[in-house]
């Protein structure tokens, strides 16, 4: 690893051009990464060329000495990489996302995002993990010391399955929900994010702020939880949800009032991880909490149309307006490359980090990053009510991973029957029929074993 020439960064799924733009833009603003060799890879040649053009524009705009290459062949991109960023969606919006929403809807099972848990998350995991394993297989041969920065959903299922089959691959699952929620809470309270510190732990999309504090002018730290509760009770929070105007973000505040702690994932996500908000016989709950059903398909359509109309504008780079994202990727790469430590929240196998959750499940905890890699920190025991809610989701993740590892179709049914939202809405015979129909409709997007009777 020579700092003088910069790291080689393989970006698998570079056709996710907006996300690629954020990550590459972030790393080019790091002095130590200015000589990076960015190897973009995607199976869509048109999207890959757009990504190459955008990345080259970023290099030119920031005046850095980085180089950009584009590859259809994944192995070419991975060869001798120092970091591997993975950001792809198997099956895409059409047909797989449409299938994951429309077939459950026939059974009266409504979803919002369907990429993490529920029948949609289960199906996405089954069609995604084999492709992540293929990346791991190539990494083991071509860049065994590289660190995989995994941005693919379902995050927990993916992280668990990778660590189970390829334990020697250095990997971390990355999400922006922890740091993003901290900023949203600070905005709701009218407190500068620079005055806030927090400690958070759990599983991806279901981690909770165990501490959320602000420092005053005297340098004294105080818990903001009393203020968060008062703001909710008095109707001053949540404020308008700028990230998603269709969802007023009330579910998370309601859960805080019941569990005592604030969850890191958005209300539209969290509503489908539990059995209490999306119910066929309680349409009043949908209205009361502003739950945006079928939210992810709507977003997909909007993003496709937006990209069509703003493609050229998006390809242009204005360094005056370009803002660093809140993704952890450049922090990690900079710390590993230079040895300058940083703190991130990462998804890693549970090796005793959270003692009240099962060993080896995927947990999201604070991690120290330095030249030697990513080091998860010890959290210990969680409040029992938080661990209980997480375990209801871990059951689904565990059975999905078991289905993939053991190639047993029956575990797909078991995962679906244990899903909190699915179980609250459907009887067992309906769950079996729904899974059968989903498997048949997904066809070749799923591995052969899933179709075995």
Secondary structure as GFF3:
##gff-version 3
##sequence-region A 1 453
A	DSSP	beta_strand	8	12	.	.	.	ID=ss1
A	DSSP	alpha_helix	17	28	.	.	.	ID=ss2
A	DSSP	three_ten_helix	31	33	.	.	.	ID=ss3
A	DSSP	beta_strand	37	41	.	.	.	ID=ss4
A	DSSP	alpha_helix	45	62	.	.	.	ID=ss5
A	DSSP	beta_strand	67	71	.	.	.	ID=ss6
A	DSSP	alpha_helix	74	78	.	.	.	ID=ss7
A	DSSP	beta_strand	83	86	.	.	.	ID=ss8
A	DSSP	pi_helix	92	97	.	.	.	ID=ss9
A	DSSP	alpha_helix	98	106	.	.	.	ID=ss10
A	DSSP	alpha_helix	118	142	.	.	.	ID=ss11
A	DSSP	beta_strand	147	150	.	.	.	ID=ss12
A	DSSP	alpha_helix	155	165	.	.	.	ID=ss13
A	DSSP	beta_strand	170	173	.	.	.	ID=ss14
A	DSSP	alpha_helix	177	189	.	.	.	ID=ss15
A	DSSP	three_ten_helix	193	195	.	.	.	ID=ss16
A	DSSP	beta_strand	196	203	.	.	.	ID=ss17
A	DSSP	beta_strand	206	215	.	.	.	ID=ss18
A	DSSP	beta_strand	221	223	.	.	.	ID=ss19
A	DSSP	alpha_helix	225	233	.	.	.	ID=ss20
A	DSSP	alpha_helix	250	259	.	.	.	ID=ss21
A	DSSP	beta_strand	262	263	.	.	.	ID=ss22
A	DSSP	alpha_helix	267	270	.	.	.	ID=ss23
A	DSSP	alpha_helix	283	289	.	.	.	ID=ss24
A	DSSP	alpha_helix	295	315	.	.	.	ID=ss25
A	DSSP	alpha_helix	329	338	.	.	.	ID=ss26
A	DSSP	beta_strand	342	349	.	.	.	ID=ss27
A	DSSP	beta_strand	362	370	.	.	.	ID=ss28
A	DSSP	beta_strand	373	376	.	.	.	ID=ss29
A	DSSP	alpha_helix	384	406	.	.	.	ID=ss30
A	DSSP	alpha_helix	410	418	.	.	.	ID=ss31
A	DSSP	alpha_helix	420	425	.	.	.	ID=ss32
A	DSSP	alpha_helix	428	442	.	.	.	ID=ss33
A	DSSP	three_ten_helix	443	445	.	.	.	ID=ss34
A	DSSP	three_ten_helix	448	451	.	.	.	ID=ss35
###
